[in-house]
Amino acid sequence: MDDVAVAARAARAAAEVLLALRADAALTGRALGDAGDAAAQEAISAVLAAARPDDAVLSEEAADDDRRLSADRVWIVDPLDGTREYGEAGRSDWAVHVALWAGGDLRTAAVALPALDRVLVTDPPPPAPDRREGPVRIAVSRTRPPAEAETVARALGGELVPMGSAGYKVLAVVRGEVDAYVHAGGMYQWDSAAPVALARAAGLATSRIDGAPLVYNAAELALPDLVVCRPELAAPILAAVRAGR
């Protein structure tokens, strides 16, 4: 298998066990989320161990190994992005992330949206999304929308659209459901690596909220902010953030 096929197989394996756990209905809420985290981690680890045993892995659900910092190839995974949403019956805004960092940057990725029965990959890349009519739509956290996103919405005459997991929000931009995702206030490398790889493959703009590049497989696990948007919105969004500060 090539790398994108490995990423897709790992994402699908996690999606299958997550959907099976959810359908069983023996667990709910936080208990379901915890069980899902563990089961999805096991499923992804099994695929990567079989297909790419020599590669390093950085996962939210495993201890960090500093050997990844000198490795040529590192899989960056979030077995269950949106644990809270996964634990809420009927919600579809959660995801599985599997990305490969190699040669100093993200190279390939797969993101599963299990509740929608979809797996998106970087090759072939997702088609560029069409722009919907109406105001600019900006995806934000449904529990803690950042002030920067509110500033951008005012400057662009846009509207905020609350959604669940980080991966789902990035994929909402990729799929054309919204035009941008503006986040500040806390995140880690695994929260955005695979979705950002897909966004780049789709031709979208990706950066830190100050315009700096998003850097992965860094020693510091935190990567607390990002902007993912249609290319024509990148400059006005970043300008609005700067002006608001």
C-alpha positions, 0 to 999 in steps of 0.5 A, a space after each residue: 500500500 502507498 501512504 495514502 492507502 495506509 492513512 485511509 485504512 487506519 482512519 476507516 479501522 478507527 471509524 468502524 470500531 467507533 460506530 460499533 461502540 456507539 451503536 451498541 448503546 451500552 455506554 453513553 456520554 463521557 464513558 462512551 467517549 473514553 471507550 471510543 478514544 481507547 478503541 480507536 487508538 488500538 485500531 489505528 496502532 494496529 494498522 500502522 504497526 502492520 503497514 509501517 512498523 518503522 515509522 514514528 507515531 505521535 498520537 493524542 492517546 499515547 505517550 509522546 516519544 522524543 525519538 520522533 524529533 529525529 525521525 524521517 517519517 512521523 504519523 500524527 493521529 487523533 483517534 477520536 477528534 470530538 470526544 464530547 460530540 461522539 458521546 452525544 447521541 445523534 451528533 455527526 460533527 466528530 472525526 478521525 485524523 491520520 496524517 503523515 509528516 515526512 521530509 519536514 512537512 505534512 505529506 499525506 492524510 486521511 480524515 474520516 467523518 464516521 457518522 457521515 460515512 465519509 473518508 477524505 484523503 489528500 490524493 486524489 485531493 478534495 475538489 475545491 469547494 464552491 462559494 455559497 451565496 450570502 455572508 461569509 460563514 465562519 466555523 467556531 467552537 460551539 462552546 467557546 468561540 474566540 474573540 478573534 472570530 467575532 472580530 473577523 465576522 464584524 469586519 467581513 459582515 460574516 456570521 459565526 457557525 458553531 460546530 463540534 470538533 476541530 477536524 469537522 470544522 476544517 472539513 466543513 471549509 473543505 466541503 464548502 459548508 462554511 468559508 473559514 475556520 478561525 480558532 484561538 485559545 488552545 489546540 495541539 498538533 494532532 487536532 489539526 495535522 490531518 485536516 490541514 493537510 486535506 485543506 492544503 490539498 484542496 487549495 485552501 489557505 492555512 496558517 497560524 492566526 498571525 499569518 505564520 506557517 503551521 509547523 508540525 512534528 515540533 518539540 512543543 505539542 501545543 499548536 494553539 491557533 489556526 486559520 483555514 479559509 478560502 484563498 481570497 479570504 486569507 488576507 482580509 481575515 488576517 488583517 481583521 485579526 491584526 486590527 482587532 488586537 
